[in-house]
Amino acid sequence: MTASDSEEAEVVAAIRAGDAAAFAALGERYRRRLHVHCYRMLGSFDDAEDLVQDTLLRAWRGRDGFEGRSLFRTWLYRIATNACLSALERAPRRVLPQDVAPPVTAASDASNAPSTPPWAPDVPWLSPYPDHLLDAAAPSEAEPEAQLASRETVALVFLAALQHLPPRQRAILVLGDVLGWSAVETAAQLELSVAAVNSALQRAHATMRAQLPAGWPPRPAVTAPTDDERAALDAFMAAWGRADAAALVALLREDARWAMPPAPLWFDGRDAIARLFARFPMDFHGDVVMRPIGANRQPAAAAYLRPHGASEYRLTGINVLRIESGAIAEITTFSGALCAGFGLPATL
């Protein structure tokens, strides 16, 4: 008997015995994977938490529908996907500043940027995902979900593009391209025809190509920053520690972008970012220290600010970097309110 056969037998036995505790323990084995799946569908760490709870509750309530003829995890993914689709009917898509505001450019008004960003906490912002939880979700290479936690399927740029798909197209792309389900399996799970699945997948691929950077993904199946990326992150953190704007600007690509959710504010181009620092030096609000972390399989750093005259550093948020050929192509600075799942200390 294989491990899967044994698990399916355990599930059926728990159902027949009415053993809620045993059934819940079996479901818990997939909590982290289901959480990443729901996060990808919804773009929100917190909403994914709620949907996983809902999925496991729905599974127990609908336990008579599982008879052991399919894999338990496949059944759970079906429930989770349908729960996400129901949630997406009621909620707007998650966004980044690039989706809701025009850019600040060197040619426009970069030198007139406000010292404090115009916060918009009620906007449904995309949120980051901590790498230590992606590590917990990663299945073995032999399982169909082997790509579940690879960068090409969880990077911010991929997640942001994914949110531009209609919910059902999003589900079809995630089930097929990420979980590796066939068109036949996807059609059965979503109660669609195979032709409808293939057609929707073609449209989804076209939208993703339009939204993603040219040549994406540059390095398929990466699950940790490369040496070049770690070096760029170290230089980024060091520049902040020295309040050295020239050093930071030198790390940027000419077409670099910097977004700051939950502010509907983003800077387009290295020159625009340089003009921002010319107006507001890096130590304008106080001293900053950075601590390396992992987010969405990208190099990232938690930022702590000690305001002038204060005695302690307080968490202000995290910076997630996209690095191409050793240069920073994109910085997304999330406020601390969007980073609860990281469990970072509030002060240093």
N, C-alpha and C positions, 0 to 999 in steps of 0.2 A: 504494500500500500504506500502511495506517495504521500508527501507532506500535505499536499492539497486535498487528497482523498481523506486523509485523517482529519483535517480541519473541517471539511464538509460533514463528515460523520459526527464530529463533536457538535457542530451547529445543530444538526438534525436532532441529536440526542437532547440538547438543551431545550429545543423547542418542544419536543414531545414530553419532556419532564416538566415543562413550564418553569424552567430554572432561569429566572431573569438575571441573576448574578453571573452565572456561567456564560449566558449569551452576551451580556455586557462586556465581560472579560475578553471574549473572542472579538467583539467589535472594536475594543480598545487597541488591538494590535494594528488597526488601520487608521487610528485617529489622525496621526500626523500626515499620512498620505492623503487622506480625505481633506484635511485642512489645506494642504497645498493645492489640491484640485479645486476646492471652493474658492480659495484666494485667487487663483488664476481666473476663474469664472467671474468673480465679483470685483476684483481689484482692491479688496479691503481685508486687512488682517482681522479686524474686529468682527466684521460681518461673517467672515469665514468661520470664526469661533462659534457664532450662533448657529450657522448652517450645519456644522458638524454635529452639534448637539441635537439639532432637529433631525438630521439624518439617522443617527443612532436610535433616537426615539421612534421615528417612523419605521425603522427596521424591526424593532421589537413589536410595535403595534401591528405591523404587516407580516409578522413572522410566518404565518400559515402559507404565505406565498412562496416561501423558500422550501424546496423539497430535495435539495442536494443534487439536482441535475445540472446546475451551473456552479461556477466558482463563487464562493462566498464574497470575495472582494469585488467580483464583477457585479454581483447583486447590489452591494453597498454603493458602488460607483453609480449605478443606475439611479438609486434612490437619491444620492447626493446631487447628481446632475439635474434631476427633475426638481429637487428642492431649490437649486440655484435658479433654474429657469422660472420657477414661480416667483422667487424673490426679485428677479430682474424685471418681471412684469410690473412691479410696484415701485421700482427705484430707478433713478437716472444713472447713466453710466459714470464711472469714476474717471476723473480727469487730472491732468497736470496743467500748470499755468499756460503752456503752449497751446492748449485746447480752448482757452477761454479769454485770453488777452493778447493784444498785439505786442510784438517785441519792442524792447528798448534797444536802439541801435546807436552806433557812433554818429550816424548822420541825423538822428532824431533828437532825443532829449536825454541821453545817458548822463550828461553832466547836471541835469535837473532832477535826478532820482531823489526820493525822500530819504531821510536818515532812518526812518522806521517804515518798513513795508506796510502797505494797506491790507491788513489781515482780512481774510474772508473765510472764517471757520465753518460757515454753513454750506460752503460749496462741497460737493461730494468728491474729495480728493483721493487719488490713488495713494496707497500707503506702501512703505517698504516691508520687506520680509527678512527676518534674521537668519543668517546662515546656520547657526547652531541648531535651529529647528528644521532647516532643510536637511542637515546631516541626519537628524533623527528620522526624517521621512524617507530617506533614500533606500529603495529596495535593493536586493541583490541584482547583479548584472544579468542573471538568468531570467529575471521576471520581466513581464511586458512593460512595466512602468519604469524601466531602467533610466529613461530620460527625464523622469518626473522632476528631479532636482538639479538638472544640468543648466548651465547659464543660458544656453540658447532658448530655453523654454521658461525661464523665470527672470531674466534680466528686465530692468525697468522699461527699456525701449520696446521689448517684446510685449510686456504687459500693457503698456500704453497703447500700442497698436491693436492689441487684442480687444481693447474696450471699444474700438470703432466698429466692431462686427455686431450685427444683430444677434440677440441671445442664442437663437438656435444655430446659426452659423458658427458662433463662438464655441458652442458645445460640440458641434461636429468636428471642428478643427482640433480642439483639445483632445477629444476621444481618439481621433485618427492619428494626428501628427505627434501628440505627446504620449498618450497611453498605448499607441500602436494597435488600436482596434481596426479590424477590416471594415470595409463599407457595409458588408453583410451584418457584422456584429453591431455596428453603430446604428444601422437602420432598424434592427430588431429592438435595440434598447430605447430608441426614440420613437418607435412606431411610425417609421417612414419607409418609403420605398428606397431601394438601393440607388435607383436613378436620381431620386431627390437628394440623397446624401451626396452623391458624386457631383451633382450640379452645384449644391450649396458649398461644397469644399472648393470647387473651382473659383467660385465668387469670393470665398473667404481668402484664398491664396492671392487673388488679384488685389484685394483691399490691403492685405498685409504687405505685399510688395510695395504698394504705394506709400504706406505709412513707415516702413522700416528704412534705416539707412542703406545706401547702396552697398551690396556685397555682404549683407547680414545673412547668417552669422559669420564673423571673421574666423572664429575658432570653434567648431562644433564640439559639444559634449565637454566643455571645460567646467570643472567643478571647484576650482580655486584660482585665485589671482596668479598670474605668471610672474617670473622674476622681474620683468620690465614693468609690470603693473605695480608690483610692490615697491620698486624703486621710485616710480612716479608718485605713489601715495606717500612714501617717506618724505620726498621733496616737497609735496603739497603741505604736509603737516609741519615740516620744518619752516617753510615760508610763513605760515601763520604764527608759529612760535616766535619768529623774529620780526613779525609785522613787516615783512619784506614783499611789498606789492610787485616790485619789478621781477623778483624771482618767481612769484606765482604766475604772473602774466606770461613769463617765458616758458612755462610748462604747458601753455594752452595752444591748441591748434588755432589757426586763423579763423576758422568757422565755429569755434567753440560756443557752447550755449551754457547758460547758468540760470536755473529756475529755482524758485524759493517757496514752495507750498508750505503753509496755506495762504500765501500772498499770491494774488493773480499777477505775478511779476516775473519776467524773464528777460535776460540779456542775450542778444544775438550777435556774436562776434567778439573776438579777442579785443578789438579796439573799444567796443562798448564797455567791456569789463574793466579795461584799463582806465577809462574815463570815470567809471564809478569809483575806483580806488583813488583817483586824483582828487575827487570831491570829498570822499570819506576815507581817510587812511585806515589801514587794517586794525589799528588800535584805537579807532575813533570812540568806540563804546567801552573800551577797556582791554585788558590782556586776554588772549585766547590761547588755550592749549587743546591739542587734539589727541585722541586715543584711537588706535586702529581697531576696527571691528569688521565683521562681514555682513553684507546685505545683498540679497538677490544675486549671490555668487559674483559680486563686483567688489573691487577695492572700495573701502568706505572708512570714515573716521567720525567718531563722536566729538562734538565741539563743546567746550566748556568756557564760559566767559566770566572773568572777574572784573566787574565794573570798577571804574576809577574810585578809589577810596574804600572799596569793599575788601573783606579778608578771605573770602572763599570763592571758588569757581562753581558756577551753576550750569547745568546742562542746558544748552540752547537748541540742540538738535543733532542730526547726523547729515554728513555729506556723502553722497553716493556718486562715485566717479565712473564714467565710461572712458576708457583709454584705448586709443588706436595708434599703433606704431610708436608707442612710447610717449605720446602726447595726449593731454586731456582733451577729449572731444565734448564732454558734457559733464556738468556738475548739477546734481539735484540736491538741494539743501532742504530737508524736512524738519519742521519744528518738532520739539520734544513731544507735543501732543499727538503727533502722528506715529510715534515710535514706541508706544507702550509695550509692544511685544518683545522688545530687546532687553528689558530688565536692567537698564543702565542705572547706575547710581545718580541721584539728583544733584549731588555736590561732590567736589573733590577737596 
